[in-house]
Amino acid sequence: MGQTVADHLLERLREWDVDHVFGYAGDGINGLLAAWERAEDPPMFVQSRHEEMSAFQAVGYAKFTGRTGVCVATSGPGAIHLLNGLYDAKLDHVPVVAIVGQTNRSAMGGAYQQEVDLLSLFKDVANEYCQMVTVPEQLPNVLDRAIRIATSRRTVTAVIVPADVQELDYSPPGHEFKMVPSSLDLSRSSPIPSPADLQRCADVLNAGSKVAILVGQGARGAAGEITEVADLLGAGVAKALLGKDVLSDELPWVTGSIGLLGTRPSYELMTDCDTLLVVGSNFPYTQFLPEFEQARAVQIDIDPTMLGLRYPFEVNLVGDAAPTLRALLPLLAPKPDRSWRETVEKNVARWWEVMQRRADVSADPINPELVFHELSPRLPVNALLAADSGSGTNWYARHIRMRGQMRGTLSGTLATMGCGVPYAIGAKFGRPDCPAFAFVGDGAMQMNGINEIITIAKYWREWSNPCLVVSVLHNNDLNQVTWELRAMEGSPAFLPSQELPDFPYADYATSLGLLGIKVERAEDVGAAWDEALAADRPCLLEFMTDPAVPPIPPHATWDQMEKSLESILRGDPDRADVIKQGVKSKIQEFLPGGSRS
Ligand SMILES: Cc1ncc(C[n+]2csc(CCOP(=O)(O)OP(=O)(O)O)c2C)c(N)n1
C-alpha cells in the first residue's frame, strides 16, 4: 500500500523532529489515528482526558523544552476544546501547532454533524497561519509553513485536514504551475541592534545613578550577560513571573517577582530608581513600573511588534537578549558609587527574613506560605515547576527561590486556571529525567486537574525519572477571587460562587496507584515534601490550608507585611469578621485595589 496523506503527515512531523503529539481521538481524525497505528516510529501520541488538556500539555512541553508543541484533535467539539490552551500559548508567545480534522469535503457547507467553520474558529488564535489542506499536494507546504511560522514567530498555527483527505493517496507537489514545493529546516536568527542604537541605549544607562532592570522570559539564556550589566551599573534586577527562572534568586541583588504577586524589594526598586532597563519582558502592569517622569527607560526585545509598550521608553532596541547585552557591555561605564546596589541588597535580605517569618505564622490548619517555603530549599536544581492560577501563584512567586537549572512557568498572560497539572505532564514528556512539580488550587483540581491525574497514572512508568508531584491547596474556596472580591468590591465572599465542595484528593490519587499524602498539620509539611521527593512514583500532596491567609500586595509596608497576617490570623473576633464579611478596613488597605501605602 502506498502512503496516505495521514501517513505522510506523520512522516513529515518526524522529519521535523516532533517526538510527541498531545491529542484526543475522534472520527474527524480517524485517518490520522489509523496512520499512527501503522507507524512504528515517533511521534508518540499522548492521550489526555480532554482536548484543552492536550493543548496545555503541548504548551507545557514547549515552555519547558524551548521546542514547538504539537496537539491534535478531531473536528467540531474536539477543535473547540483546544481553544483555551491555544490562547494560552498565543498570549505567552509559545510555539504550538494544532492539527485538527474536519468533515469530509463532500459534506462541507451542508450543516453536517460536527461541522464547525474551523477557519473562522481559529481565525483569531491562529491568525498568523491557519489553513485547510484540500488536496494531497498541499500538505507539505501547509504543514511546513505551520511549523516554521509557529516556531519563528513563537505563536499558534493551525492545520485543518478533512477526514477524507487524510485517507487519500499522498502525492507530492510537482515542478509545475500552481504547485508549491516545500522543504524542511529552519535556522535560528539572533538579531543585534546597530552600533548607533546600542550607543543611544548605553548613554541613557550611563547617565543614571539608580538603575533598575526588569527581565522577562525573553531574557532566558542571558543570565551571564544580565549579571555583568547589573554588576557594572550597580543595578538591582526584578523578574516578571514568566521570567522567574531567568536569574537565580540566590544572587543578593535579584529582587524577585514584580507586580501584584511580587516582592516588596521589586516594588521599591521601581519606585526609587532613576533609570529602567527592560529586557525581554512584556510585563503588563504599568502601575508597578516607575512613575512616568521619574525614570529614563530603555528596552530590549526580540519582537519589534512588542516594543515600546507599557512605558514611555526612550530607546527601543530590537535584539536577542544575550548577544545584544554582550554588544552593549563595552559601551557601559562602571558606576563607582555602590550605595544604590547596597540598598537593593539590604531590601532583598530583609525580604527573605520576612518570608521566613510569614511562613512561620501558625494558621488553621496550615499556612499555605509554609507549604512553599518548606519546599523551596528542598527543590532539586533541575526541577521543573508549573504554577496554576490561584492564591498559590502568590506563594510560588514569593517563596520559591530559583537556583541552578530550575525552570518555572505559569499561564502568564491568559492567567487561566487548569494549566498546572497538564503543564507538568507536558514537562515530563519533554524532559522525563527532571522532577516536575505542579502547584494547584482545589478549584483548578476540580476544573480539570483531577482528570489529568488519570493521565499521570496512565503514563508515569514511561518516564525515566518518575518524580512528578502535584500539590493541592485544599481550602474549599476559590481563594484568589475571594480576596479580589473583598479588596476590589469590598464585598463579603459570595458563598454560592466561592465555596467549593469537598473532594478526597490524596485518597483519589492512591486509588489510581499513585502516592497520595494528606497533610493536616504544619509540623508535617516538610516531611511530606521529603516523602514525595523520595517516592518511586508520582505523588499528590493534599495540603489542608487556611483560606484566611491574605495575599498581601507588595506595596504594603514592611510592617504591614508581617503584622497584617498575624493580626488577621490571631485577632479574633476579627478573624471571623474578615473571613466571613471581608470588609474590614484594616485589611482592605493592604489588598489589591486598596489604598497605597
Ligand atoms: C478558566 C478560568 N476561570 C476562572 C478564573 C478566575 N480565577 C482566577 S483564580 C481563581 C480561583 C482559583 O481557585 P483555586 O484553584 O481553588 O485556588 P485558590 O485561589 O483557592 O488557591 C479563579 C476562579 C480563571 N483565571 N481562569
The ligand as an SDF file (V2000), in Angstrom:
LIG
                    3D

 26 27  0  0  0  0  0  0  0  0999 V2000
  -10.5280   29.3560   33.3830 C   0  0  0  0  0  0  0  0  0  0  0  0
  -10.5920   30.3720   34.4820 C   0  0  0  0  0  0  0  0  0  0  0  0
  -11.7430   30.5780   35.1480 N   0  0  0  0  0  0  0  0  0  0  0  0
  -11.7880   31.4790   36.1640 C   0  0  0  0  0  0  0  0  0  0  0  0
  -10.6890   32.2150   36.5040 C   0  0  0  0  0  0  0  0  0  0  0  0
  -10.7520   33.2490   37.6140 C   0  0  0  0  0  0  0  0  0  0  0  0
   -9.9790   32.7770   38.7730 N   0  0  0  0  0  0  0  0  0  0  0  0
   -8.6930   33.1190   38.9710 C   0  0  0  0  0  0  0  0  0  0  0  0
   -8.0410   32.4410   40.3290 S   0  0  0  0  0  0  0  0  0  0  0  0
   -9.4860   31.6880   40.7140 C   0  0  0  0  0  0  0  0  0  0  0  0
   -9.6230   30.8830   41.9620 C   0  0  0  0  0  0  0  0  0  0  0  0
   -8.7930   29.6620   41.9230 C   0  0  0  0  0  0  0  0  0  0  0  0
   -9.2310   28.8180   42.9430 O   0  0  0  0  0  0  0  0  0  0  0  0
   -8.4080   27.5610   43.3790 P   0  0  0  0  0  0  0  0  0  0  0  0
   -7.9480   26.8070   42.1960 O   0  0  0  0  0  0  0  0  0  0  0  0
   -9.2130   26.8110   44.3810 O   0  0  0  0  0  0  0  0  0  0  0  0
   -7.1280   28.1800   44.0560 O   0  0  0  0  0  0  0  0  0  0  0  0
   -7.0980   29.1230   45.3490 P   0  0  0  0  0  0  0  0  0  0  0  0
   -7.1380   30.5380   44.8680 O   0  0  0  0  0  0  0  0  0  0  0  0
   -8.2470   28.7640   46.2280 O   0  0  0  0  0  0  0  0  0  0  0  0
   -5.7910   28.7950   45.9930 O   0  0  0  0  0  0  0  0  0  0  0  0
  -10.4670   31.9740   39.7720 C   0  0  0  0  0  0  0  0  0  0  0  0
  -11.8660   31.4800   39.8370 C   0  0  0  0  0  0  0  0  0  0  0  0
   -9.5070   31.9900   35.7530 C   0  0  0  0  0  0  0  0  0  0  0  0
   -8.3840   32.6670   35.9960 N   0  0  0  0  0  0  0  0  0  0  0  0
   -9.4910   31.0490   34.7860 N   0  0  0  0  0  0  0  0  0  0  0  0
  1  2  1  0
  2  3  1  0
  2 26  2  0
  3  4  2  0
  4  5  1  0
  5  6  1  0
  5 24  2  0
  6  7  1  0
  7  8  2  0
  7 22  1  0
  8  9  1  0
  9 10  1  0
 10 11  1  0
 10 22  2  0
 11 12  1  0
 12 13  1  0
 13 14  1  0
 14 15  2  0
 14 16  1  0
 14 17  1  0
 17 18  1  0
 18 19  2  0
 18 20  1  0
 18 21  1  0
 22 23  1  0
 24 25  1  0
 24 26  1  0
M  CHG  1   7   1
M  END
$$$$
